[in-house]
Amino acid sequence: MSLSRRDFLRMGFLAVCGTVIPLGSLEILKPEAMASLVHPYSKRKRWAYVVDTTKCVGCGMCVKACKLENEIPFNADVQRTWVERYVQLNSGEVIIDSPRGARYGYTSNDPQGRAVEQDEIAKGFFVPKLCNHCEKPSCVQVCPVGATYATPDGVVLVDRKWCIGCGYCITNCPYFARFFHPVVNTADKCTFCYHRITKGLNPACVQACPFGVRKFGKLNDPDSEVFKIINTERVAVLKPEFGNEPHVFYIGLDHIVR
Amino acid sequence: MSEPIEGHLVHGAIWTIKELYTYPNEYLYWTVHIVIYPFLTGLVAGAFVLSSLYHVFGKNELRPVSKFALVFSLALLIMAPTPLLFHLTKPWRALNTMLTPHFYSAISAFIFVYLTYMSIVVAEVWFVFRPFIVQQAREKTGYLGLLYKVLTLGSYDVSERALALDHKISKILAAVGIPAAALLHGYVGFIFGSVKTVPLWKTPLMPFIFLMSAVISGLAICIATYIAVMTFKKTYICLTTVRSMGKTLTLFLIIAFLLESLDIVFHAYTAEEFWAILSEIIFHRFSVNILVLQWGLGMIVPLVLLLIPNAGLIRSFVASCLVVFGVFMMRWDVVIGGQSMSRSLAGFMKFKMPILPTSIDAFREGLIVVIFLLVMPFVLLYVFNKVLPVFRDIFTEEECEIHTKEISRKEAHT
């Protein structure tokens, strides 16, 4: 069989254009391509949390309340919530610490056990941390047995009776909000005090905070203070680059915060 | 400054030493068992590939090691998931992974991949050794006779036709086994590669890096064990067989080295946020481990030893032992090194392996269990060798000469 040069060029051109142009137009006209890819928060009516770091004094009442409320052995060095201290010196050096998760509070100028004079400090602040109850939680994604799951109202929980203790969820949490419970030996984490919030109460840490640093409420609920803040103020989340879409929003976050 | 850790209440606290800023809940949760687990699965994959080289690719000079490599891969395969049982805080719930597998999780399919591969290996062992089993079932009496009778599974047909069919099936199994072995180990690499929070692990190259290191470790441990066993049995070793294995090892060693260095070069060049702490790990804290032991002693030295022509038994043995050691160090550096940079990117953790079993945790993740896990495959090989003729199918000096000539003829031809 032979093919003339003219036929080869004509049919070849038609066939290639005939497939590429219609299929290519699908890409150009794809509606998602036109839409914004920035989602400020979940579209669901779900629980969310706001931390106003500008108000935090590092008293550690929240950590203490959480430990007692949720029966995490007080002396064990794991916690569902903790407070970090950031100290930036005039020299540009940054010192970060969170001794005992700050359950005894910060009472002296000794970040990382170093004596730091007041006039050496350029800026210093506290950042409370807890599970971010992500919209796309990587811990839930990686649990091999489905023992950790997200509730319809956006809270990530662990089934202590089913967890095998592989630690894959702990390894996959960008925030290290997870740990092994020292008594039951399964993965454990902040539940937003699910036993309280489902009864209309606030989480223990929110209840314990004397300065109104921690706020809790529903997203997409016009009456919720949390929703108003997230929707109208400049807030940030921790480590958005992991794609987990965390739902703890921070006011006054600094770029040195880890 | 290392943060003092109060009591030993917390899982991970006894073997973790924290430095600078690490998150309060941050400990080394994946430790030595997560080192041994990919190490053993890697050995399985490599040993199986070696046995398949004879069965599938017609490398006839490897006949003396093919049965041994196959049985050894079975011994290693049996032990491969045991480190995980020591690792789980709730090991008796391990079967939950089969009851409610959550397939979005990269590790949930492990048991299924493992069982698939296990059935391929067990079936191949059975087909390869069937004539021997039938013969023993007919000759032996007592408990041993009963064992062989059970092992025949009621099939006593050893006619020429049946054996030809056996041969065909074992060839198919060996061929299917190669992608299965690659899947098993590439999958282990994926488990690490998909952990987005650990910068040293998160690379799409991970499955291939793991696969190549698996092949070299498996080939190397077979070469080393074969030479050692045959020497102790005072049996003639055909150098051509050893050199052929060494040649394959060299090839894969080069690929493994290229992949591993590509990974590091890529991290260095893109120099993302974590590179500052990652380079501190590679060039300071783990520099002896990674640069000297893993790459120098585990890859470059054996590569030189193998590339110098006319490798003898001692040289092949030494090179192979170094490769096995290097791959173990690689697993160690990946697992422990990867986690020892804090997720805060502002601190470090050191792993201090518990030596004495002072508590249940210290026993489970301690030295005694590690030694047990690393010795057991050899114990199993010893037991299997009592039942099956693992090392009996060897070349006489004349056969060895024939194969040597055949290879040199082929080489001259190409």
Contacts between the chains, C-beta under 8 A, distances in Angstrom:
chain1	res1	chain2	res2	distance
A	73	B	9	6.0
A	75	B	6	5.7
A	75	B	7	6.0
A	75	B	9	6.6
A	76	B	6	8.0
A	76	B	7	7.3
A	76	B	9	4.2
A	76	B	10	5.2
A	77	B	5	5.9
A	77	B	6	6.1
A	77	B	9	7.6
A	77	B	10	5.4
A	77	B	13	6.5
A	77	B	24	6.5
A	78	B	10	5.2
A	78	B	24	7.1
A	78	B	25	5.1
A	79	B	24	5.9
A	79	B	25	6.8
A	82	B	23	7.8
A	82	B	24	4.8
A	82	B	25	7.8
A	94	B	346	7.8
A	95	B	21	8.0
A	96	B	20	7.9
A	96	B	21	3.9
A	96	B	344	7.1
A	96	B	346	5.6
A	97	B	21	6.0
A	98	B	21	7.7
A	98	B	23	7.6
A	98	B	24	5.2
A	99	B	3	7.1
A	100	B	6	7.7
A	100	B	24	7.6
A	101	B	24	4.1
A	112	B	1	5.4
A	112	B	20	7.4
A	112	B	21	7.5
A	113	B	1	5.4
A	114	B	1	8.0
A	129	B	23	7.9
A	138	B	196	6.6
A	138	B	197	7.7
A	141	B	104	5.1
A	141	B	105	6.7
A	142	B	104	7.6
A	142	B	105	4.7
A	142	B	106	6.5
A	142	B	107	7.3
A	143	B	102	5.7
A	143	B	105	5.7
A	144	B	97	5.1
A	144	B	101	7.0
A	144	B	102	5.9
A	144	B	105	4.4
A	144	B	107	4.6
A	144	B	108	3.9
A	144	B	110	7.7
A	145	B	93	7.7
A	145	B	96	4.3
A	145	B	97	5.6
A	145	B	99	7.6
A	145	B	100	5.3
A	145	B	101	7.3
A	145	B	102	6.0
A	145	B	108	7.2
A	146	B	100	5.2
A	146	B	102	3.9
A	147	B	96	7.5
A	162	B	93	7.3
A	162	B	96	6.1
A	162	B	100	7.3
A	163	B	90	6.6
A	163	B	93	7.5
A	164	B	88	5.4
A	164	B	89	7.9
A	164	B	90	5.1
A	164	B	91	7.8
A	164	B	93	4.4
A	164	B	94	6.1
A	164	B	96	5.5
A	164	B	97	7.0
A	165	B	88	4.9
A	165	B	89	2.9
A	165	B	90	4.3
A	165	B	91	7.9
A	165	B	93	7.6
A	166	B	84	7.7
A	166	B	87	7.2
A	166	B	88	5.7
A	166	B	107	6.9
A	167	B	29	4.1
A	167	B	30	6.0
A	167	B	87	7.7
A	167	B	89	7.8
A	168	B	105	6.9
A	168	B	107	5.9
A	170	B	25	7.9
A	170	B	29	5.2
A	171	B	29	6.4
A	171	B	30	6.1
A	171	B	195	5.7
A	171	B	197	6.7
A	171	B	198	7.1
A	171	B	339	7.7
A	172	B	195	5.9
A	172	B	196	7.1
A	172	B	197	5.9
A	173	B	197	6.9
A	174	B	196	7.5
A	174	B	197	5.0
A	174	B	343	6.7
A	175	B	23	7.5
A	175	B	343	7.8
A	176	B	23	3.9
A	176	B	24	8.0
A	176	B	25	4.9
A	176	B	26	4.8
A	176	B	343	5.5
A	177	B	25	7.0
A	178	B	25	6.7
A	179	B	10	7.3
A	179	B	11	7.8
A	179	B	25	4.1
A	179	B	27	7.7
A	180	B	10	7.3
A	180	B	11	3.9
A	180	B	12	7.1
A	180	B	29	7.3
A	180	B	89	6.0
A	182	B	9	4.5
A	182	B	10	5.5
A	182	B	11	7.1
A	185	B	11	6.8
A	185	B	89	4.4
A	185	B	90	6.6
A	186	B	89	6.8
A	186	B	90	6.5
A	242	B	196	6.0
A	242	B	197	7.2
A	243	B	196	8.0
A	258	B	21	7.3
A	258	B	344	4.0
A	258	B	345	6.4
A	258	B	346	5.5
